[in-house]
Amino acid sequence: MVTLEQALDTVSKLPLEQQEMLLAIMKSRLIEIRRQEIARDAKEAISAFHQGQLLPKSVTEVITELRKTLLDNE
């Protein structure tokens, strides 16, 4: 397994143009991975809702819960 330090060292030896290409490729891959995670989470939430595990809430309730969660995580 290659360490992060080894990978960075190898990348730093590439010409600048190839480093930029690598950065663009990695950004695209990370975006796609995140998209897949969001899609999976959405499918799970929809399934839970259809199974009655989640109840409908007003926008105000949702926003209040989100704010509370954000404050609790700080």
C-alpha positions in Angstrom: 0.0 0.0 0.0 1.3 3.5 -0.9 1.3 6.0 1.8 -0.1 9.5 1.3 3.4 11.0 1.6 4.7 8.6 -1.1 1.7 9.5 -3.4 2.3 13.2 -2.9 6.0 12.8 -3.6 5.3 10.9 -6.8 2.7 13.5 -7.9 5.1 16.3 -7.2 7.5 14.8 -9.8 4.9 15.0 -12.5 4.9 18.0 -14.9 2.5 20.7 -13.8 0.0 20.0 -16.6 -0.2 16.4 -15.5 -0.6 17.4 -11.8 -3.5 19.6 -12.9 -5.1 16.8 -14.9 -4.7 14.5 -11.9 -6.4 17.0 -9.7 -9.3 17.4 -12.1 -9.7 13.6 -12.4 -9.7 13.2 -8.6 -12.2 16.0 -8.1 -14.5 14.3 -10.7 -14.1 10.9 -8.9 -14.9 12.4 -5.5 -17.9 14.2 -6.8 -19.2 10.9 -8.3 -18.6 9.0 -5.1 -20.4 11.7 -3.1 -23.3 11.6 -5.7 -23.6 7.8 -5.1 -23.6 8.3 -1.3 -26.4 10.9 -1.6 -28.4 8.6 -3.9 -28.0 5.7 -1.5 -29.0 7.8 1.5 -32.1 9.1 -0.4 -33.2 5.6 -1.4 -32.8 4.5 2.2 -34.8 7.5 3.5 -37.6 6.9 0.9 -37.7 3.2 1.9 -37.9 4.1 5.6 -40.7 6.6 4.9 -42.7 4.1 2.9 -42.3 1.6 5.8 -43.6 4.1 8.2 -40.3 4.7 10.0 -40.3 8.4 9.1 -43.3 10.7 9.6 -44.1 13.7 7.5 -43.1 17.0 9.1 -43.7 20.7 8.4 -40.8 22.8 6.9 -40.6 24.6 10.2 -40.1 21.4 12.2 -37.5 20.2 9.8 -35.5 23.5 9.9 -35.7 23.5 13.7 -34.4 20.0 13.9 -31.6 20.7 11.4 -30.5 23.8 13.4 -30.5 21.8 16.6 -28.4 19.1 15.0 -26.0 21.6 13.7 -25.6 23.3 17.1 -25.2 20.0 18.9 -22.4 19.0 16.5 -20.4 22.1 17.1 
